Amino acid sequence: MTYVSAKPNEDLVIAGIAQQGLWGSTDGGTSWHQLGSGGGSAKITNRPGSIIYDPIRPNVFWQSGIYNGNGVYRTDNNGSVFRALGSIGHNDTVSVDFTDINRRTLLAGGHEQRQTVYRSQDGGNTWTNVGVNLPAGTAFSSYPLVINSKTFFAGCSSSWGGGTGGIYQSNDSGTTWSSVSAQGGGAQPLVASDGSIYWPSADGSMMRGTGQGSNWIWSQTVPSGTLVNVHPIELPDGRIVSLSRQHVMISSDHGVNWQPFGPQLPFAPVGISYSDSDKSFYIWQFDCGIKVLPNAIMKIWL
């Protein structure tokens, strides 16, 4: 049970199960139903890693995942039917150009692969690896971000695979790339409502980019510990949320200072999501076994 996502402005929480697809709950996690059960739907067999919602089309979202089958899927009817996008696979994250009403430009990062950023300019039908143009020696390029059809970022995580990590930028649709920050790039970034880009780093720091990433600022971590390397989220009031090893962490000043929220965490979560429908945080864990842990998902109300 590798991923949990709360859909904005709707009472729907989605959990991703390796080889078993996506499961939805409309009662705060009490009961679950399998998505992709509509006629003609592709079967999602990957290990889910990201879900991206269309900000103006409520029924449209994209899913990406690693191992087993295709790497990127799209639904146009809120998860009833999915279709695989092209033939790429093993993709940690997918990013979509929402400045284009036709959603033609997408990026997908390769899982634990260097110089692997797939670009589509036709909505996902075909893909080209523009990650080969990243500088030689860069770390795993797992976390790309589309700003528009020309401006891309690639978050490169220098984990066990080594290489040069940080954030790289392209202003020519992936033809050339340059380093813009030696920090950050360690997980899926957050594009906040004010346009800021929050990008965590494997060392527990957080980068904040402004001006569509033209300026990057290192954000301080709390003295009692560091942030863990997870996808940050934004609350409806603009506060930014991440995790430490023991608490939900909330920043009210663009990531400069962080305060713990709630009791000590019951386990070491691999991610956090927030449901504005029931005003609660969801955290989750998994162990790479062939079962869903009995306490795989837990929640706390804000």
C-alpha positions in Angstrom: 0.0 0.0 0.0 2.4 2.6 -1.3 0.5 5.8 -1.9 -2.5 7.8 -0.5 -4.0 10.9 -2.0 -7.0 13.0 -0.9 -8.7 14.6 -3.8 -9.2 18.4 -3.5 -12.7 19.7 -3.0 -14.2 16.2 -2.9 -14.9 13.5 -0.3 -12.6 11.0 -2.0 -9.4 9.4 -0.6 -7.4 7.2 -2.9 -5.0 4.4 -1.9 -2.6 2.7 -4.3 -1.9 -1.0 -3.9 0.9 -2.7 -5.8 -0.5 -4.9 -8.5 -4.1 -4.2 -7.3 -4.7 -0.7 -8.6 -6.3 2.2 -7.0 -9.0 2.1 -4.2 -11.3 4.9 -3.2 -13.0 5.8 0.0 -15.8 8.3 0.3 -16.4 7.9 4.1 -13.0 8.9 5.5 -11.4 5.5 5.1 -14.0 3.3 6.7 -14.8 1.4 3.5 -13.1 1.1 0.1 -14.1 0.4 -3.5 -11.8 -0.4 -6.4 -11.4 2.2 -9.1 -11.0 1.3 -12.7 -14.0 -1.0 -12.6 -15.7 0.6 -15.6 -16.0 -1.2 -18.9 -12.9 -1.2 -21.0 -10.7 0.2 -18.3 -7.0 -0.6 -18.4 -5.9 -2.5 -15.3 -3.3 -0.7 -13.2 -0.7 -3.2 -12.1 2.2 -0.8 -11.2 3.2 0.2 -7.7 1.5 3.6 -7.4 3.7 6.6 -6.6 1.8 9.8 -7.6 -1.6 11.2 -8.5 -2.0 14.5 -10.2 -5.5 16.2 -10.4 -6.6 18.5 -13.1 -7.4 21.9 -11.4 -10.3 22.8 -13.7 -11.6 19.4 -14.8 -12.8 17.6 -11.6 -13.1 14.2 -13.2 -9.6 14.1 -14.7 -6.5 12.9 -13.0 -3.2 11.1 -13.9 -1.5 8.3 -12.0 2.1 7.0 -12.2 3.8 4.0 -10.7 6.8 1.7 -10.8 7.3 -1.9 -11.8 4.7 -4.1 -13.5 3.1 -2.8 -16.6 2.7 0.8 -17.7 4.0 3.8 -15.9 1.4 6.5 -16.5 -2.4 6.3 -16.7 -5.2 8.9 -17.1 -8.9 8.9 -16.2 -11.5 11.3 -17.6 -14.4 10.1 -15.4 -13.0 10.2 -11.9 -11.4 6.8 -11.8 -14.1 4.7 -13.4 -12.1 4.0 -16.5 -8.3 4.4 -17.0 -6.2 4.3 -20.1 -2.5 3.7 -20.3 -0.5 6.6 -21.8 2.0 5.3 -24.3 4.4 2.5 -23.5 6.8 3.9 -20.9 7.0 2.3 -17.5 8.7 2.4 -14.1 7.9 6.1 -13.4 8.0 7.6 -10.0 6.1 10.8 -10.8 4.1 12.4 -13.6 3.8 16.2 -14.1 1.3 17.9 -16.4 1.4 21.3 -18.1 -1.7 23.0 -16.8 -1.0 26.2 -18.7 -2.2 24.4 -21.8 -5.9 23.7 -21.8 -5.3 20.6 -24.0 -2.8 19.1 -21.5 -0.4 18.1 -24.3 2.9 18.4 -22.4 3.7 15.8 -19.7 6.9 14.7 -18.0 7.5 11.4 -16.2 10.6 10.5 -14.2 12.4 7.2 -14.3 12.6 5.2 -11.0 16.2 4.9 -9.7 17.5 5.8 -13.2 19.9 8.5 -14.2 19.3 10.9 -17.1 15.7 9.5 -17.5 13.0 12.1 -17.9 10.3 11.2 -20.4 8.6 14.1 -22.3 5.3 13.8 -24.1 4.0 16.6 -26.4 0.8 14.8 -27.4 -1.0 14.2 -24.2 0.9 11.0 -23.4 0.5 9.0 -26.6 4.2 9.1 -27.4 7.3 9.9 -25.2 10.9 11.0 -25.7 13.6 10.7 -23.1 14.9 14.3 -22.8 16.7 13.3 -19.6 19.6 12.1 -21.7 20.5 15.8 -22.0 21.0 16.2 -18.3 24.7 16.7 -17.3 26.7 13.5 -17.1 27.0 12.2 -13.5 23.7 13.6 -12.3 21.8 11.5 -9.7 18.5 9.6 -10.3 16.2 12.0 -12.2 13.0 10.7 -10.6 11.0 13.9 -9.9 10.4 16.2 -13.0 8.1 19.3 -12.9 6.5 21.0 -15.9 6.0 24.8 -15.6 4.9 25.2 -19.3 5.7 23.6 -22.6 9.2 25.1 -22.6 10.2 25.4 -18.9 10.9 22.1 -17.0 12.7 21.2 -13.8 14.2 17.9 -12.9 14.7 16.9 -9.2 17.7 14.6 -9.0 18.0 12.6 -5.8 21.5 11.5 -4.7 20.4 8.6 -2.7 22.1 5.2 -2.7 22.8 5.5 -6.4 25.2 8.4 -5.9 25.8 11.1 -8.5 25.2 14.9 -8.3 21.9 15.8 -6.8 19.8 18.9 -6.8 17.5 20.8 -9.1 18.1 21.2 -12.8 16.2 23.5 -15.2 15.5 23.5 -18.9 14.1 26.5 -20.8 14.0 24.7 -24.2 11.7 21.7 -23.6 14.5 19.5 -22.3 17.1 20.0 -25.0 19.5 21.5 -22.5 19.6 21.5 -18.7 21.5 23.5 -16.1 21.9 23.3 -12.4 19.9 25.9 -10.4 20.3 24.4 -6.9 22.5 21.9 -5.3 19.8 21.3 -2.7 16.4 19.9 -3.2 15.2 17.5 -5.8 14.8 14.6 -3.3 11.0 14.0 -3.6 8.0 15.2 -5.6 7.7 19.0 -5.3 4.8 21.1 -4.3 3.6 24.0 -6.5 1.8 26.2 -4.0 -1.2 28.4 -4.7 1.1 31.5 -4.7 3.3 30.0 -7.3 6.1 29.0 -4.9 7.8 25.7 -5.5 8.7 23.7 -2.4 11.2 21.0 -3.0 12.6 18.7 -0.2 16.1 17.4 -0.1 17.4 14.1 1.2 19.4 15.8 3.9 16.2 17.1 5.6 16.2 20.6 4.2 13.6 22.3 2.0 14.1 24.5 -1.0 11.6 27.2 -2.0 11.6 28.6 -5.5 9.9 31.8 -6.5 9.4 33.5 -9.9 8.7 30.1 -11.6 11.9 28.8 -10.1 14.1 31.7 -11.1 15.2 32.2 -7.4 15.8 29.3 -4.9 16.0 29.8 -1.2 17.1 27.2 1.4 14.5 27.0 4.2 15.6 26.3 7.7 14.6 23.2 9.6 13.3 22.9 13.2 16.1 22.8 15.7 14.8 19.6 17.3 15.0 17.6 14.2 14.9 17.6 10.4 12.2 17.2 7.9 12.0 13.8 6.2 12.1 13.6 2.4 8.5 13.5 1.4 6.2 15.4 -0.9 5.1 18.5 1.0 1.4 19.6 0.8 -0.5 22.9 1.2 -3.4 23.6 3.5 -6.4 25.7 2.3 -5.1 28.7 4.3 -1.7 28.5 2.6 0.3 26.9 5.3 2.8 24.2 4.2 3.0 20.8 5.7 5.7 18.1 5.8 6.9 15.5 8.3 9.7 15.1 10.8 10.6 11.6 12.1 8.1 12.0 14.9 5.5 14.7 14.0 3.4 16.4 11.4 5.2 19.7 10.7 3.5 22.9 9.7 5.1 26.1 8.4 3.3 29.5 8.4 6.1 31.5 6.9 7.0 29.8 3.6 9.1 27.1 5.2 11.5 29.2 7.2 10.2 27.9 10.6 8.3 24.7 11.3 6.2 23.7 14.2 5.1 20.2 15.3 1.4 19.4 15.1 -0.5 16.7 17.1 0.9 13.8 19.0 4.0 11.8 18.2 3.5 9.7 15.0 2.5 6.1 15.5 5.0 4.9 12.9 7.6 6.3 10.4 5.3 7.4 7.5 6.4 7.5 3.9 4.0 10.3 3.0 1.2 12.7 4.1 -1.9 13.9 2.5 -4.7 16.3 3.6 -8.4 16.0 3.0 -10.2 19.3 2.9 -13.5 17.4 2.9 -13.1 15.9 6.4 -10.2 18.3 7.5 -7.8 15.5 8.4 -4.3 14.4 7.7 -3.6 10.9 6.3 -0.2 9.2 6.8 0.8 5.7 5.5 3.4 3.1 5.6 4.4 -0.2 3.7 7.1 -2.8 4.0 7.5 -4.2 0.5 5.9 -7.5 1.5 2.9 -9.0 -0.3 0.3 -7.7 2.1 -1.3 -4.5 3.2 -0.3 -3.8 6.8 -3.2 -3.7 9.3 -2.3 -0.1 10.2 -1.2 0.9 6.7 -3.2 4.2 6.8 -3.9 6.4 9.8 -5.5 9.8 10.1 -5.7 12.7 12.5 -8.1 15.7 12.4 -6.7 19.2 12.0 
